[in-house]
Amino acid sequence: MRFDPGNLTRHRNRGDHDPDIDRLLVLGGTVAGAFFLASLAPPPLAWAIFGGLLQWAALGSLLAAALLREPVWAPQVTLWDQAAALLLLALAIDLALDPQAVADQLAALQQAGVAAP
């Protein structure tokens, strides 16, 4: 099976091609991209930024699903499912964060003049 970006909005299964694979690859690429961008931040802030980026990505998936009028209850993976997975991962990350460590890191960066107030 190969990745077909043109198949992201068409929900037809042609031959042995599985459209769910395309959606899951896009989901994995989104998570990997958010993780890469978050890894550029200081370690205590990286997880908070990662969770925030995943929330924005989920919002983008929700908007795309609404604009493309995808059915919510479909037999294949849709943008609604992608948004739910991104929000679930973001929630798990936010629940695992230590808010005091993030606040301490932000305070240290503000005192060093690195972060805006």
Secondary structure as the mmCIF struct_conf table of DSSP 4:
data_model
#
loop_
_struct_conf.conf_type_id
_struct_conf.id
_struct_conf.beg_label_comp_id
_struct_conf.beg_label_asym_id
_struct_conf.beg_label_seq_id
_struct_conf.end_label_comp_id
_struct_conf.end_label_asym_id
_struct_conf.end_label_seq_id
HELX_RH_3T_P HELX_RH_3T_P1 PRO A 5 ASN A 7
BEND BEND1 LEU A 8 THR A 9
TURN_TY1_P TURN_TY1_P1 GLY A 15 ASP A 16
HELX_RH_AL_P HELX_RH_AL_P1 PRO A 19 ALA A 38
TURN_TY1_P TURN_TY1_P2 SER A 39 LEU A 40
BEND BEND2 ALA A 41 ALA A 41
HELX_RH_AL_P HELX_RH_AL_P2 PRO A 43 LEU A 67
TURN_TY1_P TURN_TY1_P3 LEU A 68 ARG A 69
BEND BEND3 VAL A 72 TRP A 73
BEND BEND4 PRO A 75 GLN A 76
HELX_RH_AL_P HELX_RH_AL_P3 LEU A 79 ALA A 96
HELX_RH_AL_P HELX_RH_AL_P4 PRO A 99 GLN A 111
TURN_TY1_P TURN_TY1_P4 ALA A 112 GLY A 113
BEND BEND5 ALA A 115 ALA A 115
#
